[in-house]
């Protein structure tokens, strides 16, 4: 149950990442969020950080209605 709360809290940060205007800012927030989620579920954090950073960079290209 504690992991569920951790994951939900970190997913909230992804919503904040959508408010960032530059790719670099979204990549930083995405990397941090991905790292924390990966650690919360038992990973080492590196894969989560890489996936989060990539998602942050391409967010405005894939879903411009959510990431501006």
ZISULNOR-V805587 format. One record per backbone hydrogen bond with DSSP energy under -1.0 kcal/mol. NH is the residue of the N-H (numbers start at 1). CO is the residue of the C=O. Records with the same first field share a line. If there is no record, write none. Layout:
NH = CO + CO
//
This chain:
5 = 1
6 = 2
7 = 3
8 = 4
9 = 5
10 = 6
11 = 7
12 = 8
15 = 11
16 = 12
17 = 13
18 = 14
19 = 16
20 = 17
26 = 22
27 = 23
28 = 24
29 = 25
30 = 26
31 = 27
32 = 28
33 = 29
34 = 30
35 = 31
36 = 32
37 = 33
38 = 34
39 = 35
40 = 36
41 = 37
42 = 39
43 = 38
49 = 45
50 = 46
51 = 47
52 = 48
53 = 49
54 = 50
55 = 51
56 = 52
57 = 53
58 = 54
62 = 58
63 = 59
66 = 63
67 = 63
//
